[in-house]
Amino acid sequence: MVRFLGVVLVFCFVLSGTSFGLAQARYEMEPINYSRAKPTDKVYQFSQNLKNGAESLEWDEEHGYLKSLLSKLNVPVSSQALVFSKTSLQVSRITPSQPRAVYFNDDIYIGWVQNGRVIEISAADPELGATFYTLSQEESKRPKVQRETSRCLQCHGSSHTRGKPGHIVRSVFPTDTGLPQYNLGTHLIDVETEYEKRFGGWYVTGTHGKLRHMGNSWLPKTTKTGMKRFDRDASELDIEKHANLESLDSLFDTSPYLTGHSDLVAQLVLQHQVHMHNVLTAAIFAGRQAAHDAVVMNEVLEREPGFESESTISRYTSAAERVVKALLFCDEAPLVDPVKGSSTFATDFEKRGPFDSKERSLRQLDLQGRLFKYPCSFLIYSESFRDLPVGVKTRVVKRLNEVLSGEDTSDEFEHLTEADRSAIKAILDETLETRR
């Protein structure tokens, strides 16, 4: 799939020339067998239904299969984010006046380019991590969603994704053509990243007060005196000119898109979600590998089946701790001013619940000093969390109970007030089956 760079959801297809090292190849061996294993994610299931005729897609001249695909996979139009960095296979079709559109729900990411050859699709698989697909934008009686493996893993199985199949959110310094100025550096984005380093190469609509970011801006054209691109300076990126932008109409023609928005709140949720998915994938792989190695060693050393050595316990515990910290937004960069999106995304997102008896939900947004009102990730309801390896999941649940009950008051969780812990615990007790 196509790399989405520029605070960018990277999908693949950029063949960097980097060869697979040992760490990258491990997911192609037992017990993961990434490329040979059959996915179980929602996109794969849909692709099989398309293949056997149980599902269909409708074509239209303006967007190809995009509208129908979003509807079939329950991906909201209000999640649209527009990326103008020239960093994908379809680079000739992407400019600041013709950005790429990204849409997402909890499990699926979809990328669309005007007059593009393919629609890019990615999913979170509960056993394989990120899985990648393409859908040809040529009208067909039997459209086919095609799985992509090795060429996507050139980028999506790298150090950027902890050596596991995953997604990447990155911020770049784009030029006026959309080309990234790589010599100025890039920023991989997670919840800890300062906001002034985010959104480079993306359009952003919404208000954010005195908070600043790199979106809606690009480096100016080279001067007639012959200033070379490698002489450019990061300070040339004007972060004030298009701050607090509620409409993109002054920057380019938005009419070819499903909506004119590139919602700030949607992108903040997207950034958290991609990070959380990658942490869950690392835990899935670590847990599966630890369990596999334990079986082998127990047989070799003639131990009882199910015996857990200190090494096995340590591997489970380490993976679980990373999940807990990501779930509870440890080290989240604070919002220095309230933020507000420009579309219906916030409302659409919040109403999905689930809700407890007091009508509280982990999807409720704060947007004053932090992203969520109750800082525990909604992806705790995801299949990726539900199907975590037992050795990891039991420790995650135990640690969550320790933190939320107030038994663990260590500095790592000091951002959680007593009220936060009590509310999150109550919500999970009523809405998360594994805690009952």
C-alpha positions in Angstrom: 0.0 0.0 0.0 1.0 3.6 -0.3 3.1 5.3 2.3 1.2 8.0 4.0 3.8 10.5 5.2 3.6 14.0 6.5 2.1 13.4 9.9 1.2 10.6 7.8 -0.4 7.2 8.0 2.0 5.2 6.0 0.6 2.4 4.0 3.4 0.9 1.9 4.6 0.5 -1.6 7.6 2.8 -1.1 10.5 0.4 -1.8 13.3 2.0 0.2 15.9 -0.6 -0.8 16.3 -1.6 2.8 16.8 -5.3 3.0 15.1 -7.4 5.6 17.3 -7.9 8.6 16.9 -10.8 11.1 14.6 -8.8 13.4 12.4 -7.9 10.5 12.2 -11.5 9.2 11.2 -13.0 12.6 7.5 -12.4 11.9 7.8 -14.5 8.8 8.9 -17.5 10.9 7.1 -19.6 13.6 4.9 -18.8 15.4 3.7 -15.7 13.4 4.3 -16.7 9.7 2.9 -13.3 8.7 2.8 -13.7 4.9 1.6 -17.3 4.9 -0.9 -17.0 7.7 -4.6 -16.4 6.8 -5.8 -13.0 8.2 -8.9 -12.8 10.3 -9.5 -9.0 10.2 -12.6 -7.4 8.9 -11.1 -6.4 5.5 -10.0 -9.9 4.8 -13.5 -11.2 5.7 -15.0 -8.6 3.4 -12.6 -9.6 0.6 -13.7 -13.2 0.9 -17.4 -12.2 0.8 -16.6 -10.2 -2.3 -15.0 -13.2 -3.9 -17.8 -15.6 -3.2 -20.5 -13.1 -4.2 -22.0 -12.5 -0.7 -20.9 -8.9 -0.9 -20.7 -6.3 -3.7 -19.4 -2.8 -4.4 -20.9 0.0 -6.3 -18.9 2.1 -8.7 -19.3 5.9 -9.4 -17.4 8.0 -11.9 -16.1 10.6 -9.4 -14.8 8.4 -6.6 -14.7 4.9 -8.0 -15.4 2.3 -5.3 -14.6 4.7 -2.4 -18.2 5.6 -1.2 -19.4 2.0 -1.4 -16.3 0.7 0.4 -16.6 3.2 3.2 -20.2 2.2 3.7 -19.6 -1.5 3.6 -16.8 -1.3 6.1 -18.5 1.2 8.4 -15.8 3.8 8.0 -17.3 7.3 8.6 -16.8 10.1 6.1 -16.4 12.5 9.0 -13.1 10.9 9.8 -11.6 12.3 6.6 -8.1 13.8 6.9 -6.3 15.3 3.9 -2.6 14.7 3.3 -0.6 16.7 0.7 2.9 15.3 1.2 4.2 13.7 -2.0 5.3 10.5 -0.5 3.4 7.6 -2.0 3.4 5.3 -5.1 0.9 7.7 -6.7 3.2 10.7 -6.2 2.4 12.3 -9.5 -1.2 12.6 -8.5 -0.6 14.2 -5.1 0.1 18.0 -4.5 -1.0 20.6 -2.1 -3.9 21.3 -4.5 -4.7 17.6 -4.8 -4.2 15.9 -1.5 -4.7 12.3 -0.5 -7.7 11.5 1.6 -7.5 9.2 4.6 -10.6 7.6 6.4 -10.6 5.3 9.4 -12.7 3.5 12.1 -11.4 1.6 15.1 -9.9 -1.2 13.0 -9.6 0.0 9.4 -7.7 2.7 7.4 -8.6 3.7 3.9 -6.6 5.9 1.5 -8.0 7.6 -1.7 -6.2 9.7 -4.3 -7.9 11.7 -7.1 -7.7 9.6 -10.3 -5.6 7.0 -8.3 -5.0 3.5 -9.6 -5.9 1.9 -6.4 -7.7 2.4 -3.1 -5.3 1.7 -0.2 -6.7 -0.3 2.7 -5.2 -1.4 6.0 -6.6 -3.3 9.0 -5.7 -4.3 12.5 -5.6 -8.1 12.6 -5.8 -9.6 16.2 -3.0 -12.1 15.4 -1.0 -10.5 12.6 -1.0 -6.8 13.5 -1.3 -4.5 10.5 -2.5 -6.2 7.3 -2.5 -4.4 3.9 -4.7 -4.5 0.9 -5.4 -2.7 -2.4 -8.6 -2.4 -4.5 -8.2 -1.5 -8.1 -10.0 1.7 -9.2 -10.9 0.2 -12.6 -14.6 -0.6 -12.9 -15.2 -4.4 -12.8 -18.0 -6.8 -12.5 -16.1 -8.6 -9.8 -13.9 -6.1 -7.9 -11.2 -7.7 -5.9 -9.5 -6.7 -2.6 -5.9 -7.9 -2.9 -3.7 -8.6 0.1 -0.3 -7.0 0.0 2.7 -8.4 2.0 6.4 -8.1 1.1 6.4 -4.8 -0.7 4.4 -3.2 2.2 6.7 -4.6 4.8 9.7 -2.8 3.3 8.3 0.2 5.3 5.8 -1.4 7.6 8.0 -4.0 9.2 10.9 -1.7 10.0 12.3 0.0 13.1 9.6 2.6 12.7 7.1 -0.1 13.7 9.3 -1.9 16.3 10.1 -4.5 13.7 6.5 -5.7 13.5 3.9 -5.1 10.8 2.4 -1.8 11.8 1.4 1.7 10.8 3.3 4.9 10.9 2.3 8.4 11.7 4.9 10.9 10.7 5.4 14.6 10.3 7.6 16.1 7.6 8.7 19.5 6.3 6.9 19.7 2.9 7.9 22.0 0.0 5.4 23.9 -2.1 5.1 20.9 -4.4 4.4 18.4 -1.5 7.9 16.9 -1.6 9.3 16.3 1.9 12.5 18.1 2.8 14.1 15.1 4.5 17.3 16.8 5.4 15.3 18.9 7.9 14.3 15.7 9.7 10.9 14.0 10.3 8.9 13.3 13.4 7.4 9.9 14.3 4.2 10.7 16.2 2.8 9.1 19.3 0.9 10.5 22.3 4.1 12.0 23.8 5.0 14.1 20.7 4.7 17.8 21.2 2.0 19.4 19.1 4.3 21.8 17.4 6.0 18.8 15.8 2.7 17.3 14.5 0.8 17.5 11.2 3.6 18.4 8.8 2.3 17.6 5.4 -1.4 17.4 6.5 -4.2 19.9 6.2 -5.9 20.6 9.5 -9.3 22.2 10.1 -10.5 23.3 13.5 -9.5 25.7 16.2 -6.7 25.3 18.7 -6.1 28.7 20.3 -2.4 29.4 20.9 -1.4 25.8 20.3 0.6 25.6 17.1 1.4 22.7 14.7 3.1 22.2 11.3 -0.1 21.6 9.3 -1.5 23.7 6.5 1.9 25.0 5.6 4.8 24.2 3.3 8.3 25.7 2.7 8.2 28.5 0.1 9.5 28.2 -3.4 13.2 28.5 -4.0 14.4 32.0 -4.6 15.5 33.4 -8.0 19.0 33.7 -6.4 19.3 30.0 -6.6 18.9 28.9 -3.0 19.2 25.1 -3.0 16.8 22.8 -1.3 19.4 21.4 1.0 20.1 24.9 2.3 16.5 25.3 3.5 15.8 26.0 7.1 12.9 24.7 9.3 12.1 28.2 10.4 10.9 28.9 6.9 7.7 26.9 7.6 5.1 29.5 8.5 3.0 28.0 11.3 1.1 31.2 12.0 -0.3 31.9 8.5 -2.9 29.1 8.5 -3.4 28.5 12.2 -6.9 28.0 13.5 -8.2 27.3 10.0 -11.8 26.2 9.9 -12.1 26.0 6.1 -9.7 24.9 3.4 -11.5 26.7 0.5 -8.8 29.4 0.4 -6.0 26.8 -0.1 -7.4 24.5 -2.8 -10.6 23.2 -4.4 -12.2 20.8 -1.9 -15.2 19.9 -4.1 -13.8 16.6 -5.4 -13.7 15.2 -1.8 -16.5 13.6 0.2 -16.2 16.5 2.6 -14.3 19.7 2.8 -12.9 19.0 6.3 -9.6 17.6 7.5 -10.7 17.6 11.1 -8.2 18.3 13.9 -10.0 16.1 16.5 -10.2 13.2 14.0 -6.5 13.4 13.4 -5.7 13.5 17.2 -7.8 10.3 17.6 -6.1 8.8 14.6 -2.6 9.5 16.0 -3.5 7.9 19.3 -5.2 4.9 17.6 -2.2 4.1 15.3 0.2 4.2 18.3 -2.1 2.0 20.4 -2.5 -0.5 17.5 1.3 -0.7 17.2 1.7 -1.3 20.9 -0.9 -4.0 20.8 0.8 -5.7 17.9 4.1 -5.7 19.7 2.4 -7.3 22.7 0.6 -9.9 20.5 3.9 -10.9 18.8 5.8 -10.9 22.1 3.2 -13.0 23.8 2.9 -15.5 21.0 6.7 -15.8 20.7 7.1 -16.3 24.4 4.4 -19.0 24.5 5.9 -20.7 21.5 9.5 -20.7 23.0 8.2 -21.9 26.4 6.6 -25.0 24.8 9.8 -25.8 23.0 12.0 -25.3 26.1 9.6 -27.2 28.4 9.8 -30.2 26.0 13.6 -30.0 25.8 14.0 -29.7 29.6 11.2 -32.1 30.3 9.3 -29.7 32.3 5.5 -29.8 33.0 3.4 -28.4 30.2 2.5 -24.8 31.0 5.5 -24.2 33.2 6.6 -20.5 33.0 10.3 -19.8 33.5 11.6 -16.5 34.8 12.4 -15.5 31.2 8.9 -16.3 30.0 7.3 -14.4 32.9 9.6 -11.4 32.2 8.6 -11.3 28.5 4.9 -11.4 29.3 5.3 -8.8 32.0 7.3 -6.4 29.9 4.8 -6.6 27.0 1.9 -6.1 29.4 3.4 -3.0 31.0 3.8 -1.3 27.7 0.1 -2.0 26.9 -1.0 -0.6 30.2 1.0 2.6 29.8 -0.4 3.1 26.3 -4.0 2.4 27.4 -3.8 4.9 30.2 -2.1 7.7 28.2 1.1 7.8 30.2 3.3 10.8 29.2 0.5 12.3 27.0 1.5 15.7 25.6 -0.9 18.2 27.2 -3.1 20.5 25.2 -2.1 24.1 26.0 -5.4 25.5 24.8 -8.8 24.0 24.1 -9.2 22.4 20.6 -12.3 21.9 18.5 -12.8 20.1 15.2 -14.7 21.5 12.2 -16.8 18.5 11.3 -19.3 16.1 12.9 -16.5 13.7 13.8 -16.4 14.3 17.5 -20.2 13.7 17.8 -20.1 10.7 15.5 -17.2 9.2 17.5 -18.6 9.8 21.0 -22.1 8.4 20.3 -20.7 4.9 19.6 -20.1 4.1 23.2 -20.4 1.7 25.0 -21.9 3.6 27.9 -22.1 2.7 31.6 -25.2 3.2 33.7 -24.2 6.8 34.3 -23.9 7.4 30.5 -20.2 7.6 30.7 -18.0 6.3 27.9 -14.3 6.0 27.1 -15.0 7.7 23.8 -16.0 11.0 25.5 -13.6 13.7 24.5 -12.1 16.3 26.8 -10.2 18.6 24.3 -9.4 21.1 27.1 -6.1 19.9 28.6 -6.1 16.4 27.2 -7.7 14.3 24.4 -10.1 12.1 26.4 -12.3 12.9 29.4 -11.5 9.5 30.9 -7.9 8.6 29.9 -8.2 5.0 29.0 -8.1 4.0 25.3 -11.3 2.9 23.6 -9.2 0.3 21.9 -9.5 -1.8 25.0 -12.8 -3.0 23.4 -11.0 -4.0 20.2 -10.4 -7.5 18.9 -6.7 -6.9 19.1 -7.0 -6.3 22.9 -9.6 -9.1 23.4 -7.4 -11.7 21.7 -4.1 -10.8 23.4 -2.1 -13.9 24.3 -3.3 -15.2 27.7 0.2 -14.7 29.3 0.1 -11.0 28.4 -3.6 -10.3 28.9 -3.9 -11.7 32.4 -1.0 -9.4 33.4 -2.6 -6.4 31.7 -5.9 -6.9 33.5 -4.0 -7.4 36.8 -2.0 -4.2 36.3 -5.0 -2.2 35.3 -6.8 -3.3 38.5 -3.7 -2.3 40.6 -3.5 1.2 39.0 -7.3 1.9 38.9 -7.9 0.7 42.4 -5.2 3.1 43.7 -2.9 0.2 44.8 -0.3 1.5 42.4 0.3 5.2 42.8 3.8 5.3 41.2 4.9 8.4 39.3 4.2 6.8 35.9 0.5 7.1 36.6 0.4 10.4 38.5 -1.5 12.0 35.7 -4.6 10.0 36.8 -6.5 11.6 39.6 -8.5 9.7 42.1 -11.6 10.7 40.2 -10.1 9.5 36.9 -9.2 6.1 38.3 -12.6 5.6 40.0 -14.5 6.6 36.8 -12.4 4.5 34.5 -12.7 1.5 36.8 -16.5 1.9 37.0 -16.9 2.2 33.2 -14.7 -0.9 32.6 -16.5 -2.9 35.2 -19.8 -2.4 33.4 -18.7 -2.4 29.8 -15.6 -4.7 29.5 -16.5 -8.3 29.7 -13.0 -9.5 30.6 -13.1 -7.5 33.9 -16.3 -9.0 35.2 
